[in-house]
Amino acid sequence: MQVFKFGFAAAVMVCALSATAQAAECTRVAAIGDNFTHDLAVLFSHNALKNTIAGKGLVPKGPVKTTCKSGAMIECYSSQMACKGGTPAACLGPWLCF
């Protein structure tokens, strides 16, 4: 019975450490887009985010969070979690990836 308890404790520890290692592989990536209209600012920030993630060779995880604020132009900030595991795409800045 003592061996079973020790084995169970070891298994729990391994699972906890692997979850920590996987969390370290992920990061939150953010991008900004601005334009005169709300819809175009959101579109620009989403495309910049998608291309930035692809350019870094990351894989997007979870929902995209977007917040906008008005001024002379509307600025939208989009962010998303991204994890290692992809191959970097050839990009010319955040706007054009091949």
Backbone bond lengths (Angstrom), bond angles and torsions (degrees), N, CA, C in turn:
res aa  C-N    CA-C-N  psi(-1)  N-CA   C-N-CA  omega(-1)  CA-C   N-CA-C  phi
1 M - - - 1.450 - - 1.530 110.83 -
2 Q 1.321 116.64 -36.45 1.462 121.28 179.39 1.535 110.09 -64.18
3 V 1.318 117.32 -38.63 1.457 121.41 179.43 1.533 109.97 -65.49
4 F 1.321 117.01 -39.39 1.457 121.24 178.72 1.533 110.74 -61.94
5 K 1.337 116.63 -43.53 1.469 120.51 179.58 1.523 110.77 -64.32
6 F 1.345 116.46 -41.48 1.459 120.13 179.74 1.531 110.26 -65.72
7 G 1.325 117.49 -42.30 1.465 121.58 178.75 1.517 111.62 -63.51
8 F 1.322 116.37 -40.96 1.462 120.66 178.48 1.528 110.85 -64.12
9 A 1.328 116.74 -43.70 1.469 121.24 179.13 1.527 110.47 -63.38
10 A 1.320 116.72 -39.20 1.469 120.08 178.85 1.529 110.72 -66.26
11 A 1.330 116.99 -40.22 1.461 120.74 179.11 1.529 111.16 -64.59
12 V 1.320 116.84 -41.11 1.464 120.78 178.12 1.522 110.11 -62.99
13 M 1.324 117.51 -41.43 1.458 121.66 -179.81 1.526 111.20 -64.91
14 V 1.314 117.31 -41.32 1.464 120.83 178.86 1.526 110.46 -63.97
15 C 1.320 116.87 -43.20 1.474 120.46 178.49 1.523 111.02 -62.79
16 A 1.312 117.33 -41.01 1.467 121.00 179.87 1.530 110.48 -65.07
17 L 1.322 117.33 -41.92 1.457 120.26 -179.80 1.529 111.46 -69.23
18 S 1.320 117.93 -36.31 1.460 119.37 179.21 1.523 110.47 -69.30
19 A 1.332 118.18 -35.55 1.468 120.99 176.89 1.520 109.82 -65.36
20 T 1.333 117.51 -38.41 1.457 121.15 177.59 1.515 110.50 -66.05
21 A 1.323 117.37 -40.31 1.463 120.62 179.21 1.517 110.82 -65.92
22 Q 1.323 117.88 -38.93 1.454 120.38 178.56 1.521 110.77 -67.93
23 A 1.324 117.66 -36.72 1.459 120.33 179.23 1.525 110.62 -65.62
24 A 1.349 117.28 -33.19 1.452 120.76 -179.96 1.528 111.62 -70.92
25 E 1.318 117.82 -19.86 1.452 122.48 -179.73 1.533 111.83 -79.97
26 C 1.318 117.46 -10.98 1.466 121.48 -176.41 1.529 110.82 -107.78
27 T 1.313 114.94 153.88 1.453 121.29 178.45 1.527 108.94 -148.82
28 R 1.316 116.86 158.17 1.462 121.21 176.32 1.528 107.48 -92.47
29 V 1.318 115.76 126.37 1.459 122.58 -179.77 1.530 107.50 -109.18
30 A 1.319 116.30 138.65 1.465 120.83 -178.12 1.527 110.49 -128.50
31 A 1.317 115.35 153.83 1.467 121.60 177.37 1.524 108.55 -147.35
32 I 1.311 115.37 157.76 1.460 121.16 -178.74 1.530 108.96 -122.43
33 G 1.315 115.44 145.77 1.454 121.56 174.64 1.515 108.66 -140.37
34 D 1.315 117.01 136.94 1.461 118.93 178.50 1.521 110.24 -134.92
35 N 1.331 114.53 148.69 1.456 121.51 -179.78 1.521 107.99 -166.53
36 F 1.325 116.15 178.11 1.458 120.30 179.76 1.521 113.03 -79.36
37 T 1.340 117.30 -23.39 1.463 120.32 179.07 1.521 110.11 -113.38
38 H 1.317 115.81 151.05 1.453 121.91 -178.33 1.526 111.59 -62.41
39 D 1.314 117.04 -46.35 1.464 120.79 -177.05 1.526 112.35 -61.98
40 L 1.319 117.26 -41.88 1.463 119.76 179.43 1.525 111.53 -69.94
41 A 1.330 117.42 -35.81 1.463 120.01 177.55 1.532 110.58 -64.14
42 V 1.343 117.26 -41.06 1.466 121.02 176.98 1.525 109.76 -64.60
43 L 1.318 117.59 -44.65 1.464 121.89 178.84 1.525 111.16 -59.11
44 F 1.319 116.95 -45.62 1.451 120.72 -179.38 1.531 111.64 -64.61
45 S 1.335 117.40 -41.29 1.469 119.22 -179.24 1.529 110.88 -69.42
46 H 1.333 117.88 -36.83 1.470 120.78 177.92 1.531 111.00 -66.55
47 N 1.340 117.15 -43.27 1.461 120.15 178.82 1.525 111.72 -66.59
48 A 1.318 117.43 -39.83 1.463 120.18 177.41 1.520 110.76 -63.47
49 L 1.338 117.09 -39.55 1.461 120.99 178.13 1.522 110.87 -64.47
50 K 1.328 116.54 -47.53 1.469 121.15 -179.43 1.524 110.87 -59.12
51 N 1.325 117.82 -45.09 1.454 121.50 -178.04 1.522 112.37 -72.45
52 T 1.324 117.86 -33.71 1.463 120.63 176.94 1.523 110.52 -65.53
53 I 1.329 116.38 -43.38 1.474 120.58 177.87 1.522 110.08 -62.67
54 A 1.331 116.99 -45.00 1.466 120.62 -179.92 1.529 111.27 -64.61
55 G 1.319 117.45 -39.62 1.456 121.56 -179.71 1.513 113.49 -64.90
56 K 1.338 116.74 -29.16 1.463 120.79 178.94 1.516 112.36 -87.70
57 G 1.326 117.31 -3.75 1.460 120.49 -179.80 1.510 113.29 74.27
58 L 1.319 116.75 31.62 1.456 121.78 -179.85 1.524 110.20 -103.88
59 V 1.326 115.78 164.20 1.457 122.42 177.56 1.524 107.63 -113.80
60 P 1.352 118.55 122.86 1.471 120.21 -178.89 1.521 111.89 -68.22
61 K 1.332 115.82 141.59 1.467 122.88 178.04 1.518 108.75 -133.16
62 G 1.310 116.79 135.25 1.455 121.49 173.96 1.514 112.88 80.95
63 P 1.333 115.31 -177.04 1.466 120.75 -175.98 1.530 112.61 -78.12
64 V 1.321 115.03 156.64 1.461 121.89 174.32 1.517 107.57 -87.66
65 K 1.326 117.11 129.81 1.469 121.93 176.78 1.522 108.18 -104.94
66 T 1.323 115.71 125.92 1.466 121.03 -177.53 1.519 109.75 -126.82
67 T 1.320 115.53 131.99 1.462 121.82 173.50 1.525 107.84 -128.03
68 C 1.308 115.77 142.73 1.463 121.02 -178.54 1.521 110.05 -126.63
69 K 1.327 115.17 150.00 1.457 119.56 172.97 1.519 108.83 -137.05
70 S 1.319 114.39 143.08 1.462 120.92 -175.76 1.512 110.67 -92.21
71 G 1.289 114.70 152.05 1.455 123.73 176.44 1.512 106.37 -167.06
72 A 1.333 117.28 -144.04 1.464 119.95 173.28 1.521 108.90 -60.72
73 M 1.328 115.18 -37.72 1.465 122.37 172.78 1.518 106.93 -127.53
74 I 1.304 116.79 157.92 1.462 121.16 177.94 1.528 108.57 -88.14
75 E 1.329 116.27 126.22 1.463 122.13 178.42 1.514 108.92 -109.08
76 C 1.322 117.09 128.47 1.456 122.36 177.23 1.519 109.47 -119.16
77 Y 1.306 115.41 134.60 1.456 123.06 177.56 1.520 107.90 -111.54
78 S 1.315 116.98 123.77 1.460 121.95 177.12 1.513 108.71 -116.42
79 S 1.335 116.06 140.80 1.456 120.33 177.63 1.518 109.26 -141.96
80 Q 1.334 115.03 154.99 1.455 121.87 -178.71 1.522 108.25 -158.72
81 M 1.331 115.51 148.71 1.459 120.32 173.72 1.520 108.08 -73.68
82 A 1.338 116.35 142.62 1.460 121.54 177.70 1.519 107.98 -143.01
83 C 1.321 115.98 141.33 1.462 122.11 -175.99 1.526 110.44 -121.70
84 K 1.335 115.39 155.79 1.455 121.03 176.63 1.514 109.52 -63.88
85 G 1.308 116.10 151.95 1.451 119.13 176.70 1.513 114.31 142.96
86 G 1.304 118.59 -7.78 1.455 120.93 179.77 1.515 110.63 -105.57
87 T 1.298 115.88 -179.53 1.460 121.09 174.41 1.520 108.09 -107.56
88 P 1.332 117.36 135.59 1.459 119.80 -178.23 1.532 112.02 -61.07
89 A 1.312 115.79 136.89 1.461 121.44 176.31 1.525 108.78 -91.21
90 A 1.319 116.11 154.48 1.462 120.78 176.41 1.523 107.78 -80.48
91 C 1.329 116.47 114.86 1.468 120.63 -176.80 1.522 110.71 -126.24
92 L 1.310 115.03 146.32 1.451 122.11 170.66 1.518 106.87 -105.29
93 G 1.305 116.52 84.82 1.461 121.49 -174.93 1.507 110.68 72.49
94 P 1.328 118.12 -167.74 1.456 120.62 -177.18 1.525 113.99 -81.45
95 W 1.341 117.97 1.32 1.456 118.30 -172.55 1.517 115.21 -105.72
96 L 1.313 118.28 -20.26 1.458 119.52 -174.84 1.519 110.31 -138.73
97 C 1.336 116.43 112.37 1.459 122.07 175.88 1.514 109.36 -119.07
98 F 1.323 115.39 146.84 1.465 121.00 179.87 1.501 110.99 -103.89
